[in-house]
């Protein structure tokens, strides 16, 4: 049975919420926390090229922007806890904002669960990943750094630059093939259903 009712933009942004979503957010947040600490390589002060950025790709693709935001925000808090670095809510929210942008796939027509992810959508995804990084770490995180910690911005901007470039690399080079594979996997499942 298909529930192909047209969703409003608000429904698309909020995403799908059910037990599966809660479980996926929990697993995604835990994985994000672990991968931020052990699934990457340092590239600058407190900044890593990390596979944790693949978590919002999966959660965003399957459940939508808001679940991706929650998974990455909570995941960054868990990463701070595991790493013993203290709590940096400016970076946690920044990662959440980036995840929200990554999860915008259905807004431009990508529907991974129905096997839809085209080359054009991959290009849009790459541009959004770039813009999302610029907003998350070039605007949101520095503003929150000043508000929460009165911190000095030179280090924050330098970390944002290196971290943002690393994020884009992971989101584009690994994220796009993963999205094509996920869409292909779901497309096969859909075909099997239709044949029976």
N, C-alpha and C positions, 0 to 999 in steps of 0.2 A: 504494500500500500504506500502510495507516495503522499507526503504531506507537503506538496509544492506550493502552498499558499504564498503569495507575495508578501515578503516581510518589509516592514517599514525600516528606514535607516536607523531609527532608535533600536529596534529589535536586532538588527544586524550588528550594531556596535556593542550591545549588551551581550550578544552571543547566546549560546544554548546553555541553559542551567538545569542539570538533573544530577542524579547520583554519580553517573559517569564523569560529569564535569568536575564535581567536588573531588573525586578520587584522582582524576587526571591532574588537577591543580596541586593536590597534596604530593603526588609522586613527582610532578614537574618541579615544584618548589624544592623538594628534598634533593632531587637530581641537580638542580641549578646550584644549590648550596655546595654540594660535593664537587661538582665540576669546576666551580669558580676557584676552589682551593687546589684540586688535584687534576683537573682536566685541561690544563693550559700551560703556557710558558710566559714568564715575566718579560715585559718589553719596556717598562718604564716604572717609576716609583708607584707601588701599589696598583699597577695596571698590567693586565694579562691579555694575551691572545688566547681566548678560552672557548672551549666547545659548549660551555653553559649557554651561549647564545642560540644554540639549536633548540633549547627547550621552548622558547616562544614560537619557533617555527612549527613544532608539532602541536603545541596547545592552541596556538592561533589558528592553524590550518583546520583543526578538528573541532574546536569549540568557540572560536571567535576572539575579538579584540579584548574584551573585559576579562575573560578568564586568563588570557595570556598576560595581561597587566598584573593580575593578582599573583599568578604563579611566579613571575619574575621579581615582583616587589618583595614577596615573602621569601623567595629563594635567595635574594641578595641579603636579607636580614639573617637567614640561616647561614649564609656564607660568612657574614661578619662574626656570627656566633662561633662557628667552627674555627675560623681563622684567628679568633681572639684579638681582632683589630679594633674592637669597640663598635658601636653602632653608628653607621653613616647613612642616615635616612635620606640625605640628599641624593646619594648614589642609588639607594634602593628605589626611590621614586623615579629617578632618571632611567634606571633599567626597566621599570614598569612602563614608563611612557614609551620607550623604544619598543617594548613587547606589544603595546597597544597598536603602534603603527604596523609592526610585522603582521599582527593578526587582522589587518584590514582587508585581507584577501577577498572576502565575499562582496565588499563594497565595489570592486571593479570586476566582478563576475566570476572570480575563481571559486569553484565549488568542489573542494578536494574530495569530500565524501561521495560526490556523484561523478568523480573521475574527470573533473573539468579543470585543467590548468594548461593554458596555451603559451606559446612563445611570447606573444604580446603581453600576456599577464605576467610572465617572468620578467620582462623588461620593466613593467610598471612596478612590480615587487622590488626590483633592484633600486629603482629611483626612490621609492618610498622608504626603503631601508636606509638609503643615504640621507634623505631629508629627515627621517625620524631620528637618526643619530645626531644630526645637526641640532635639531630642536631639543632632544632629550639631554644631550651633554654640552651643547653650546649655549643653551638658554636655561632650561629647567634646573639642571644640577647646579650651575653656578649661582643662580638666584637663591636656591634653597640653601646652598652653602653659606651665603651671606646671612640669610634669615635665621637658620638654625644654629650656626656656629660662629658667625661673624668672621669666617675664615678668610684667608688671603687668596685672591683669585688667580694669581699667576700659576701656582701649582695646579689648581683645579682646571684651568684652561689647558695647561700642558697635558695633564692626565686625560682630559676630555678629548684632545686631539689624537693622542696615541690610542686611547681606548676606543674612540669612535672609528678610527681607521681599521683597527683589529676587528671590531664588531662587523663592519661592512664586509671585510674579507670573509669572515666566517659565514655571515648571513647570505652572501651572494655565492661564493665558491662552493660551500657545502649545502646551504639552504635550498638553492634552486634545484639541484639534482634530487634532493630529498623530497621536495614538493612534487616533482615529476614522478618519482617512484611511488609516493603515497597515492597520487591521483590515479596512476596506472593500476595500482593494487585495488583501489576501490572500484575502478571501472570494471575490472575483471569480476569482482564480487557482484556488481550490478548486473553484468551480462549473465552470470550464472543464475541469478534470481529470475531474470526475464525468461530464460530458456525453460525453467521448470514449471 
